[in-house]
Amino acid sequence: MFYRDERLALFIDGSNLYAAARSLGFDIDYKLLRQEFMRRGKLLRAYYYTALLENDEYSPIRPLVDWLHYNGFTMVTKPAKEFTDSQGRRKVKGNMDIELTVDAMETAQHVDHIVLFSGDGDFRPLVEALQRRGVRVSVCSTIRSQPPMIADDLRRQADNFIELDELREIVGRPPREPRGDRNNDAEELVDGE
């Protein structure tokens, strides 16, 4: 479903991709991910979206954000909001759907194919709108986890579904060992809802 001469853009919903890969038992090597899609077409841009939890001037995801920024990814971030729910549990909220949608619509006129790394069903109308503009859309997530990490209507709307588990050998690496602190799973702190 990829053509060597087509112009590509990647749109990565950071917390969603992290959760999907983790459900399959591996981490993403973003250098290899970028290289893989440069091989598949003319990669114009790779966007990565995440909310940052800033605690005492440190965000657990900051090292990843900095690395991605210095290694060819366009970073789109905003502060996450921390709150306590009605049961007294600490929750973090950081939805990047609007930012991703606006950027994808603005990018549509410059690309032939967009690869969306998310299983969030809220993106189905975006995929449909991109297709109306003549852009092919592939969605990368997984149906091999329990429960599946992709909304069925998003999968059906996409021109192509890429099973994340099938990319494991190309872009995966073993998950890092827990360090025993609550900051080891940076993306897990950000609730994408």
N, C-alpha and C positions, 0 to 999 in steps of 0.2 A: 504493500500500500504506500510505499515511498518511492519517489522518483528523484534521481540524482540532481536534476536541474531545478527542482522546485525550491522556492524560498520558504524556509521554516522559521517558526518562532515557538519556543517552549514557554508554557505558563505553569508554574509549579506552586500549588497550594501546599506550602511547607508542612503545616501540621497534619494535613490529610495524607500526604505522601509518606510522612514519617510513620503515621499510625498504620497505614497499609503495609509498609515494609516490615514494621515491627510485628504485625500480626502474622507475617510469613517467616519471621525469625531471622531477618538480615537487616543490615543498614545499607544505605545508598552511598556509593562512592561518586560524588558529584563531578569529579574530574572525568571519570569514565563515562558517566551519563552524558556529559557535554560532548565528549569525543564520539560517542556512539551516534548521536544525532547530527554531528558535523559530517560523519561518514554517510548518513542516510540522505542528506540533502545539503542545500546552502543555508546553514544556520545563521540567521540574521541577529537573533536576540534570544537570550534565555533569561526569563524573569523568575524571581523567587520571592514569594509573598509570605511574610510572617509578622506576627505581633511580638514585641519585645517586652519581657517582664523586667523592669529595671528595679533592682533591690540594692539600695546603698551603692548606687553608681555601677553595679555589676549586673549583667544579664547572663543567665546560663547559656543562652544561645549566641551570645556575642562572638565567640571565637569562630563559629560556623558562618555567621553573617559576614564577618570581616574576611574570612578565607574566600567565600563565594564572591564577594565584592572585588577582591584583588585577582580573581581567576576567571573573569569574563562573564559573570552573571550580573544582571541588573537587579539590584535589591530594592524591594518595596516593603517598608516597615512602618509600624506605628506602635505607640505604647499600648500594652495590654492593660486592661482594667481588672483590678483585684477586688474581690468582695467576699462577704460571708453569706451563705445561703440560709434559709429558714431553719435548717437543722444544725447550724453552727459550723458547717464545713467551709474551708477556704476554697474559693473558686477563682479561676482566671478566665477572662473572656477577651478574645481578640479576633474578630471576624474581618477577613480581608476580601470578602466576595465582591464588594462594590469596586474596590481598587483594581482587582483582577479583571472584572468585567469591562470597566472603562478603558483600561489599557488594551485589552484584546480588541475592543471595537475600534479604537484608534489605530491599532496595528494592522487591522484586516486589509486595508487598501494596499499594504506593502508586502504582503505574503501570499503564498498559495496554499499553505498548510499550517495549521496550528495544532500543537500537541498539548493537551490539557492533562496535567498530572493531578487528578482529583476524582473522587467518586461521589462528590456532593451533588445530589439531585437538584439543588438550587441553580446549578449551572446549565440545566437543560435549555431554558430560553436563550441563554447566551449562545450555545452551540447552534441552535436553530437560526438565530439572527446572523451568525457568522456564515452559515451555509447559504442563507439568502443573498449574501454578498459575494458568493462564489468561492468561499474559502472552505477547503476540506478540513475536517476536524477529527483528530484521533484523540481518544480518551484512554489514559493509562491508570489502572487501578487493579483491584483483584476481586475475583469471585471465589478464590480458593481458600479464603479464610472463613471462619465461622464467628459471627455472621459475615456474609460478603461485604466488602468495603465500598461497593459501587451501587448507586441507585439504578434500578432496572430501566427506568425511563431515560436516564442519561445514557446508559449503554446503548439503548435502542436508537436514540437520536444521533449518536456519533456515526461518522462514516466508517470508522475503524475502531475496534477495541483492542488495546494492547494489554495483555495479561502481565502484570508486574512480575509475577513469579517466573515467567519465561525470560525476563531480563536479568534474573538473579545471577547467572553465570557471567554476564557481560558487565553489569554495573553494581553488583552486590559485593559486600564484604561482611565477615562475621560481626555480629553485634558486639559492641564494647561491653566489657565487664562492668557491672555496677560498682561505683566508688563508695557507696554507703551514705551518700548525702542526697538530699532531695533535688539537687541541681543537675544530676547526671543525665536525666532525660529531658533536655531543654525543650524540645517541641511538645512533649507530653504535657507540659504546664499550660500550654495555650489551647484553650477550648475553641474550636473553630465554629461553634454555633452562634 
